Amino acid sequence: MNYPIRSLNETQVGGRGYRIMPTRQRIRGLVEILLFIAPAMIPLIVFWVYPIVRTIAISFTDWDYMTPSYHIVGLRNYVTLLKSSAFSSALNHTLTLCVSSAAFTIVGGLLLSLLLFNAFRGVGLYKALVFSPWITPTVAVSLVWMWIFDPDHGIANAILRWFHLPGSKWMASSQTAMICVIIVTVWKSMGYASIFYLTALEKVPKSLYEASSLDGANVFQQFLHITLSGVSPTTFFLVVVTTINGLQAYDQIQILTQGGPAGSTRTLLYLYYQLGFQQFKMGEATAAAVALLVIVVAFTGAQNEISKRLVTY
């Protein structure tokens, strides 16, 4: 019997012969792949992976940020942080700011997009005005709102007095300071959400509205079952983005309240700043940063699981 002659670098799988790439060619192909992804991977490793690994390593030390020497202290920084009342209050403030700003930003952004969705004269100008707070630096926005919330000469109290209502101390009171921070955060990011919703609304098939109208659905039913379902992927994206932005809020807090009064607006990120760069307890500061990272990952994972049930693609 005559058998087909195959070279040493061929094999038989499923009745078909295929050529195995020589080791040298495989190495060369791997090197080419690495060269192609290097422009993206090198900045990612240098500015993201390495800082995270370095932060986790510092959290197990007693480094004071000023001297090069340090000692390994194990989990002491985490234990101290968890027992601290400052950490528990900062965690509570962080979650309050995160959830409140995300909810109001998404609801407000959707309402704004519904108002701007119908074409009318000057709609482009209104869209630009709505989006402008997002591209304005947070520091500049916060400085303007500091003047608005000024208890003596601010516009906010002037409006209240115009309606014969008592004024408020706003940022000077621990009862209302966090509300001020939430207002500034929502005002800045609402236009960003509305632009995404405008794009999502354009992609919802108009035939669905026409068919539902023939079936007797009213405007509220169409909004509940068609509009919300059609923009659910955008809603999920905005929930993730606004949640992370709320967890990482710093600039507006630094300008408006510096974490006060009496720590009423101190978040985890601001606690990290105070521990690391004011009290020079870099070990505890990085432990707080690691705790914030864990919270971000947990929030994102939970949102991904929820999206599998509620998001319609």
C-alpha positions in Angstrom: 0.0 0.0 0.0 1.1 3.5 -0.7 0.8 6.0 2.1 0.9 9.7 1.6 4.3 11.2 2.5 4.1 14.1 4.9 6.8 16.3 6.1 8.0 16.3 9.7 6.2 19.6 10.4 2.7 18.3 9.4 0.2 16.3 11.4 -3.3 14.7 11.0 -6.3 16.3 12.6 -9.8 15.3 11.5 -8.5 13.7 8.3 -6.8 16.8 7.2 -3.2 17.7 7.3 -2.0 21.1 8.4 1.4 22.6 8.8 2.8 23.4 12.2 4.6 26.7 12.3 8.3 26.2 13.1 9.4 27.5 16.5 11.4 30.3 15.0 8.5 31.6 13.1 6.2 31.4 16.1 8.6 33.4 18.1 8.9 35.9 15.4 5.1 36.2 15.2 4.9 36.7 18.9 7.5 39.4 18.8 5.6 41.2 16.0 2.4 41.1 18.1 4.2 42.5 21.1 5.6 45.3 19.0 2.2 46.2 17.7 0.6 46.4 21.2 3.6 48.0 22.9 2.5 51.6 22.2 -0.7 50.9 24.1 0.6 48.5 26.8 3.7 50.6 27.9 1.7 53.7 29.0 -0.9 51.3 30.6 1.8 49.5 32.6 3.7 52.7 33.5 0.8 54.9 34.5 -1.8 52.4 35.7 -0.5 48.9 36.6 2.7 50.0 38.3 1.1 52.7 40.4 -1.6 50.3 41.6 1.0 47.7 42.6 3.2 50.3 44.2 0.2 51.7 46.2 -0.7 48.2 47.5 2.9 47.7 48.5 3.1 51.0 50.4 -0.1 50.2 52.3 1.8 47.5 54.2 4.5 49.9 55.4 4.8 52.9 57.8 6.4 55.2 55.2 6.0 58.9 56.2 6.4 60.3 52.7 9.3 62.5 53.9 12.1 60.0 54.6 13.2 57.1 52.3 13.3 54.6 55.2 10.2 52.5 56.2 9.3 49.3 57.9 6.9 46.5 56.9 3.9 46.6 59.3 1.6 44.0 57.7 -2.1 44.7 58.0 -1.7 47.3 60.8 -2.7 50.2 58.5 -5.9 48.5 57.4 -6.8 47.6 61.0 -6.2 51.2 62.1 -8.2 52.5 59.2 -11.2 50.2 59.8 -11.3 51.2 63.5 -11.2 54.9 62.7 -14.3 56.9 63.0 -12.9 59.2 60.2 -12.9 56.2 57.8 -16.5 55.2 58.6 -17.8 58.7 58.2 -15.8 59.2 55.0 -17.2 56.0 53.6 -20.7 57.1 54.4 -20.1 60.5 52.8 -18.6 58.9 49.7 -21.5 56.5 49.2 -24.0 59.4 49.7 -22.2 61.6 47.2 -21.8 58.7 44.7 -25.4 57.5 44.8 -27.1 60.9 44.9 -25.0 62.5 42.2 -25.4 59.5 39.9 -29.1 59.3 40.3 -29.8 63.0 39.8 -27.3 63.2 36.9 -29.0 60.3 35.0 -32.6 61.5 35.7 -31.7 65.1 34.9 -29.8 64.1 31.8 -32.6 62.0 30.5 -35.2 64.8 31.0 -32.9 67.4 29.3 -32.4 65.1 26.4 -36.2 64.6 26.0 -36.6 68.4 26.0 -33.8 68.9 23.4 -34.8 65.8 21.2 -37.4 67.6 19.2 -35.9 69.9 16.6 -36.7 73.6 17.1 -35.0 76.9 16.3 -31.7 77.3 18.2 -31.6 73.7 19.5 -27.9 73.5 18.6 -27.1 76.5 20.8 -29.0 75.0 23.7 -27.2 71.7 23.3 -23.8 73.6 23.4 -24.9 75.4 26.5 -26.0 72.3 28.3 -22.8 70.5 27.5 -20.5 73.4 28.3 -20.3 72.7 32.1 -18.8 69.3 31.4 -15.8 70.8 29.4 -15.4 73.6 32.0 -12.6 72.9 34.5 -14.0 71.7 37.8 -12.0 74.3 39.7 -13.5 77.2 37.7 -17.0 75.7 38.2 -16.4 75.4 41.9 -15.2 78.9 42.2 -18.4 80.2 40.6 -20.6 78.1 42.9 -18.7 79.4 45.9 -19.9 82.8 45.1 -23.5 81.6 44.4 -23.5 79.8 47.8 -22.0 82.7 49.7 -24.3 83.2 52.8 -24.1 87.0 52.7 -23.8 88.1 49.1 -24.6 84.9 47.1 -27.4 84.5 44.5 -28.8 81.5 46.3 -29.8 83.4 49.4 -30.9 86.4 47.3 -33.4 84.2 45.5 -34.6 82.7 48.9 -35.1 86.2 50.3 -36.9 87.3 47.1 -39.5 84.5 47.9 -39.5 85.6 51.6 -37.8 82.4 52.7 -35.0 82.2 55.3 -31.5 82.1 54.0 -29.1 79.2 54.5 -25.5 78.9 55.5 -24.9 76.5 52.7 -21.3 75.4 52.7 -20.7 76.9 56.2 -23.1 74.4 57.7 -22.5 70.7 58.2 -26.2 70.1 57.4 -26.1 71.5 53.9 -22.5 71.4 52.8 -22.8 67.9 51.2 -25.9 69.1 49.4 -23.8 71.9 47.9 -21.2 69.4 46.7 -23.9 67.2 45.2 -25.5 70.2 43.4 -22.2 71.2 41.8 -21.3 67.7 40.8 -24.7 67.1 39.2 -24.7 70.5 37.5 -21.4 69.8 35.9 -22.2 66.3 34.6 -25.8 66.5 33.7 -25.1 67.9 30.2 -22.6 65.1 29.6 -25.4 62.6 30.3 -27.9 64.4 28.1 -25.7 64.3 25.0 -25.4 60.5 25.3 -29.1 60.2 25.8 -29.8 62.4 22.7 -27.7 59.9 20.6 -29.5 56.9 22.2 -33.0 58.4 21.6 -32.2 58.8 17.9 -31.5 55.1 17.6 -34.8 54.0 19.1 -37.0 52.8 16.1 -39.9 55.1 15.5 -41.9 52.1 14.2 -42.2 50.9 17.8 -43.9 54.1 18.8 -46.2 53.9 15.8 -47.1 50.3 16.5 -47.8 51.0 20.2 -50.0 54.0 19.3 -52.1 51.7 17.2 -52.4 49.3 20.1 -53.7 52.1 22.3 -50.5 52.9 24.4 -50.4 56.4 25.9 -47.3 58.6 26.1 -46.4 57.4 29.6 -46.6 53.7 28.5 -44.5 54.4 25.5 -41.9 56.1 27.7 -41.9 53.3 30.2 -41.7 50.3 27.9 -40.1 51.7 24.7 -37.9 54.7 25.6 -36.4 53.4 28.8 -35.8 50.0 27.3 -34.2 51.5 24.1 -31.8 53.8 26.1 -31.0 51.1 28.7 -27.5 50.4 27.4 -26.7 54.2 27.6 -28.2 54.3 31.1 -25.9 51.4 32.2 -22.9 53.1 30.7 -23.8 56.4 32.5 -24.4 54.6 35.8 -20.9 53.1 35.7 -19.3 56.4 34.7 -21.1 58.7 37.1 -20.7 56.2 40.0 -16.9 56.1 39.5 -16.8 59.9 39.1 -18.7 60.3 42.4 -16.3 57.9 44.1 -13.4 59.9 42.8 -14.8 63.4 43.5 -12.0 65.6 44.9 -11.7 69.0 43.1 -15.1 70.4 44.0 -14.6 69.3 47.6 -11.2 70.9 47.9 -12.4 74.2 46.5 -15.8 74.4 48.2 -15.4 72.9 51.7 -11.9 71.3 52.2 -13.7 68.3 53.6 -15.6 70.4 56.2 -17.3 71.8 58.1 -16.5 69.3 60.9 -15.6 66.6 58.3 -19.2 66.6 56.9 -17.9 66.4 53.2 -14.8 64.4 53.8 -14.8 61.5 51.3 -12.4 58.5 51.0 -10.4 60.3 48.3 -10.2 63.4 50.4 -9.3 61.3 53.5 -6.5 59.9 51.4 -5.2 63.4 50.7 -5.4 64.4 54.3 -3.7 61.3 55.6 -0.9 61.3 53.0 -0.1 64.9 52.3 -1.2 66.7 55.5 -0.5 64.2 58.2 2.2 62.3 56.3 0.8 58.9 57.1 1.3 57.4 53.7 0.7 53.8 54.8 -2.8 54.6 56.1 -3.4 56.9 53.1 -2.6 54.2 50.6 -4.7 51.7 52.6 -7.6 54.1 52.1 -6.8 54.3 48.4 -6.9 50.5 48.2 -10.2 50.4 50.0 -11.6 52.9 47.5 -10.3 50.7 44.6 -12.0 47.7 46.1 -15.3 49.7 46.3 -15.0 50.8 42.7 -14.4 47.2 41.5 -17.3 45.9 43.7 -19.7 48.6 42.3 -18.7 47.9 38.7 -19.1 44.1 39.2 -22.5 44.6 40.8 -23.6 46.9 38.0 -22.5 44.4 35.4 -24.5 41.6 37.0 -27.6 43.9 37.2 -27.2 45.0 33.6 -27.5 41.4 32.4 -31.1 41.4 33.6 -32.2 45.0 33.0 -30.3 46.2 29.9 -31.8 45.5 26.5 -29.3 45.5 23.6 
